[in-house]
Amino acid sequence: MTDNQDNKNSEKFVRLMEVMAYFAFANNSEFAKTIKTSKSYISEILKSQVPPKTMGQKLEDNLNVSRQWYETGEGEMLLSNKVQINQSQNNAKPLHEVHYPINPADAPFIDMGNGQYTMLIPLVDEYSYASFPGGFKDPEYVSELRKISITVDKQHSGRYFAFEILGDSMENYSDKESAKKSIADGSTVVGREIQKHHWKSRLHYHKWATFVIVHKEYGITCKTILDQEVADGIIHLGSFNPDKSRHKDFAWNLDDIQAIFNIVRIINEP
């Protein structure tokens, strides 16, 4: 399977998760029954994260979900607003109506069974870097970001974003320990926002190796926190890359920072 086909399947799987979250099915059996297939068939799709070619037509025929939207991401999810749902689905909430920070009860999680969940996370890719600092607090802006999915073993609380890493500042493969922490150019990382009231005390930079930091002027960067002057509100930042002529350590005032995310997972390494 080509990388292009892998990407298309991944995007269709995320849109399938959006559909399931939109209609708030009570369980996988209810979803399977609605689209006229078996629970085991749905379980296999959720496990492999590769939807079959027939899924788009099943969604359109049984849920009035646009096949074009499902397969390409273009247009609206629903062909019309006249979608019939049963009584157990009447509390459904579209993902674009889910506000951030996410409350655990409202988070877009899909129960995959066996104690695992699929979690949908907004992705800040290369093309969103410029707009994210001014828009990440706006629920409508967040809803427009492309989503990725990861598998987790519980429904995590908090506000999560995925970021595409640009540049080699966090690469260091000089030894095994450094390589374990390295983040390659083009990788995708998942970060959990550290709420601002926690900034007044010492950040747990000994627990978390890397952070995504959003500066009011300089935008998004991925760094490690070397030190923190709590009383003065200063954090000292550095790169893993040993070439300090290109990647110098520096300090920022927390008053100039919009958001800090501790990186909890590295995915999609190139």
C-alpha positions as CSV (number, residue, x, y, z in Angstrom):
1,M,0.0,0.0,0.0
2,T,1.4,3.4,-1.0
3,D,2.0,6.3,1.4
4,N,-0.7,8.2,-0.5
5,Q,-3.2,5.4,0.0
6,D,-2.3,5.1,3.7
7,N,-3.0,8.9,4.1
8,K,-6.3,8.6,2.4
9,N,-7.4,5.7,4.5
10,S,-6.3,7.5,7.7
11,E,-8.3,10.6,6.7
12,K,-11.4,8.5,5.9
13,F,-11.0,6.7,9.2
14,V,-11.0,10.0,11.1
15,R,-14.1,11.1,9.2
16,L,-15.8,7.8,10.1
17,M,-15.0,8.6,13.8
18,E,-16.6,12.0,13.3
19,V,-19.7,10.4,12.0
20,M,-19.9,8.0,15.0
21,A,-19.3,10.9,17.4
22,Y,-21.9,13.0,15.6
23,F,-24.7,10.5,16.0
24,A,-23.5,9.4,19.5
25,F,-24.3,5.7,19.1
26,A,-24.7,3.9,22.4
27,N,-22.2,1.2,21.3
28,N,-20.7,-0.4,18.2
29,S,-23.6,-2.8,17.9
30,E,-26.0,0.1,17.5
31,F,-23.9,1.7,14.8
32,A,-23.5,-1.7,13.0
33,K,-27.3,-2.2,13.1
34,T,-27.9,1.3,11.7
35,I,-25.7,0.8,8.7
36,K,-26.8,-2.8,8.2
37,T,-23.7,-4.7,8.9
38,S,-22.3,-6.8,11.8
39,K,-20.7,-5.7,15.1
40,S,-17.7,-7.9,14.3
41,Y,-17.2,-6.1,11.0
42,I,-17.2,-2.7,12.7
43,S,-14.8,-4.0,15.4
44,E,-12.4,-5.1,12.7
45,I,-12.5,-1.7,11.0
46,L,-11.9,0.1,14.3
47,K,-9.0,-2.3,15.1
48,S,-7.3,-1.9,11.7
49,Q,-8.3,1.7,11.2
50,V,-8.8,0.9,7.5
51,P,-12.4,1.5,6.3
52,P,-13.6,-0.7,3.4
53,K,-14.4,0.8,0.0
54,T,-18.1,0.2,0.6
55,M,-18.3,2.4,3.8
56,G,-19.1,5.6,2.0
57,Q,-22.1,4.2,0.4
58,K,-23.3,2.6,3.6
59,L,-23.1,5.9,5.4
60,E,-25.0,7.7,2.6
61,D,-27.7,5.1,2.3
62,N,-28.4,4.7,6.0
63,L,-27.4,8.0,7.7
64,N,-27.6,10.5,4.9
65,V,-23.9,11.3,5.3
66,S,-22.4,12.6,2.1
67,R,-20.3,10.0,0.4
68,Q,-18.3,12.8,-1.3
69,W,-17.5,14.4,2.1
70,Y,-16.6,11.0,3.6
71,E,-14.2,10.1,0.8
72,T,-12.6,13.5,0.1
73,G,-13.4,15.8,3.0
74,E,-15.1,18.3,0.6
75,G,-18.5,19.8,1.3
76,E,-20.8,19.2,4.3
77,M,-21.1,16.0,6.3
78,L,-24.8,15.7,5.9
79,L,-26.7,15.7,2.6
80,S,-29.6,17.4,4.4
81,N,-30.8,18.2,7.9
82,K,-33.6,15.6,7.8
83,V,-31.6,12.7,9.3
84,Q,-33.8,10.3,11.2
85,I,-32.1,9.1,14.4
86,N,-33.6,6.9,17.1
87,Q,-34.4,7.9,20.6
88,S,-31.0,6.7,22.0
89,Q,-29.2,9.1,19.6
90,N,-31.2,12.3,20.2
91,N,-28.4,13.8,22.4
92,A,-26.0,13.7,19.5
93,K,-23.6,16.7,19.3
94,P,-21.7,17.6,16.1
95,L,-18.0,17.8,16.6
96,H,-18.1,21.4,15.4
97,E,-20.3,22.2,18.4
98,V,-17.9,20.7,20.9
99,H,-16.2,23.6,22.8
100,Y,-12.7,23.7,24.1
101,P,-11.4,23.0,26.7
102,I,-13.2,19.7,26.3
103,N,-15.1,18.3,29.2
104,P,-14.6,14.6,29.6
105,A,-18.3,13.9,28.9
106,D,-18.2,15.9,25.6
107,A,-14.8,14.7,24.3
108,P,-14.8,13.1,20.9
109,F,-13.9,9.5,22.0
110,I,-15.1,6.4,20.3
111,D,-15.3,3.2,22.4
112,M,-13.5,0.5,20.5
113,G,-14.1,-2.2,23.1
114,N,-11.5,-4.1,25.1
115,G,-10.7,-1.0,27.2
116,Q,-9.5,1.1,24.2
117,Y,-10.8,4.3,22.7
118,T,-10.1,6.3,19.5
119,M,-9.4,9.9,20.3
120,L,-9.9,12.7,17.7
121,I,-7.4,15.5,17.9
122,P,-7.2,18.8,15.9
123,L,-4.0,18.9,13.9
124,V,-1.9,22.1,13.5
125,D,0.0,21.3,10.3
126,E,2.6,23.5,8.5
127,Y,-0.2,25.5,6.8
128,S,-1.9,26.3,10.2
129,Y,1.2,27.6,12.0
130,A,0.5,31.3,11.1
131,S,-3.1,31.3,12.0
132,F,-3.0,29.1,15.1
133,P,-1.7,31.7,17.7
134,G,-4.6,34.0,16.9
135,G,-7.3,31.3,16.5
136,F,-6.7,28.4,18.9
137,K,-9.1,29.8,21.6
138,D,-11.9,30.1,19.0
139,P,-14.1,26.9,18.9
140,E,-15.1,27.6,15.3
141,Y,-11.4,27.9,14.3
142,V,-10.6,24.7,16.1
143,S,-13.5,22.9,14.4
144,E,-12.0,23.7,11.0
145,L,-8.7,22.1,11.7
146,R,-8.1,18.7,10.2
147,K,-8.3,15.9,12.7
148,I,-6.1,12.9,13.4
149,S,-6.9,9.9,15.5
150,I,-4.9,8.0,18.1
151,T,-5.8,5.0,20.3
152,V,-5.8,5.5,24.1
153,D,-6.7,3.3,27.0
154,K,-9.0,5.9,28.8
155,Q,-10.9,9.0,28.1
156,H,-8.3,11.7,29.0
157,S,-9.5,15.1,30.2
158,G,-7.8,18.4,29.1
159,R,-7.2,20.2,25.8
160,Y,-5.2,18.4,23.2
161,F,-3.7,19.4,19.9
162,A,-1.4,17.6,17.5
163,F,1.4,19.6,15.9
164,E,3.5,18.9,12.8
165,I,7.2,19.5,13.7
166,L,9.2,21.7,11.3
167,G,13.0,21.7,11.3
168,D,15.7,19.6,12.9
169,S,16.2,21.6,16.1
170,M,15.0,18.6,18.2
171,E,17.1,16.0,16.5
172,N,20.0,14.4,18.2
173,Y,21.1,10.8,17.4
174,S,24.6,10.9,18.9
175,D,23.7,8.3,21.5
176,K,20.9,6.0,22.4
177,E,19.5,8.1,25.2
178,S,19.5,11.3,23.1
179,A,17.9,9.4,20.2
180,K,15.0,8.3,22.4
181,K,14.0,11.9,23.0
182,S,14.7,13.2,19.5
183,I,11.9,14.5,17.4
184,A,12.5,14.3,13.7
185,D,11.6,17.0,11.2
186,G,8.1,16.2,9.8
187,S,7.0,14.2,12.9
188,T,3.6,14.8,14.4
189,V,3.4,15.2,18.2
190,V,0.4,15.3,20.5
191,G,0.4,18.0,23.2
192,R,-1.7,18.6,26.3
193,E,-2.2,22.2,27.2
194,I,-0.8,23.4,30.6
195,Q,-3.4,25.8,32.0
196,K,-2.0,29.3,32.7
197,H,-2.7,29.1,36.5
198,H,0.0,26.4,36.6
199,W,2.6,28.7,35.1
200,K,2.9,30.6,38.4
201,S,4.5,27.6,40.0
202,R,7.4,25.4,38.6
203,L,6.5,23.6,35.4
204,H,7.1,19.9,35.5
205,Y,9.9,20.1,32.9
206,H,11.8,17.2,34.6
207,K,8.8,14.9,34.0
208,W,8.2,16.0,30.4
209,A,11.2,16.1,28.0
210,T,9.7,18.4,25.4
211,F,7.1,21.2,25.0
212,V,5.3,23.0,22.2
213,I,5.2,26.7,23.1
214,V,3.1,29.4,21.3
215,H,4.7,32.8,21.5
216,K,2.6,36.0,20.8
217,E,5.2,37.3,18.3
218,Y,7.3,34.3,17.2
219,G,4.6,31.7,16.9
220,I,5.0,28.0,17.5
221,T,8.2,26.3,18.5
222,C,9.1,22.9,20.0
223,K,11.8,23.0,22.7
224,T,12.9,21.5,26.0
225,I,12.7,23.7,29.1
226,L,16.2,24.0,30.6
227,D,15.3,26.1,33.6
228,Q,12.6,28.4,35.0
229,E,12.9,31.6,37.0
230,V,9.5,31.3,38.8
231,A,9.6,34.7,40.6
232,D,10.4,36.6,37.4
233,G,8.3,34.5,35.0
234,I,11.2,33.5,32.8
235,I,11.7,30.1,31.1
236,H,15.0,29.1,29.5
237,L,14.6,27.0,26.3
238,G,16.9,24.8,24.3
239,S,17.2,22.3,21.5
240,F,18.3,18.7,21.4
241,N,20.4,19.4,18.3
242,P,24.0,19.7,19.4
243,D,24.8,22.3,16.7
244,K,24.5,25.3,18.9
245,S,25.7,27.6,16.2
246,R,22.3,27.1,14.6
247,H,20.2,26.2,17.6
248,K,21.1,28.6,20.4
249,D,19.5,28.4,23.9
250,F,17.4,31.4,24.8
251,A,14.9,32.7,27.3
252,W,11.3,33.9,27.0
253,N,9.1,35.8,29.4
254,L,5.9,34.0,30.2
255,D,3.9,37.2,29.7
256,D,4.8,36.9,26.0
257,I,3.6,33.4,25.7
258,Q,0.0,32.4,24.7
259,A,0.1,28.6,25.4
260,I,2.3,25.8,26.5
261,F,1.7,22.1,25.6
262,N,3.6,19.2,27.2
263,I,4.2,16.6,24.5
264,V,2.6,13.3,25.5
265,R,3.1,11.3,22.3
266,I,5.2,11.3,19.2
267,I,3.5,9.8,16.1
268,N,3.9,9.6,12.4
269,E,7.7,9.8,12.4
270,P,9.0,10.2,8.8
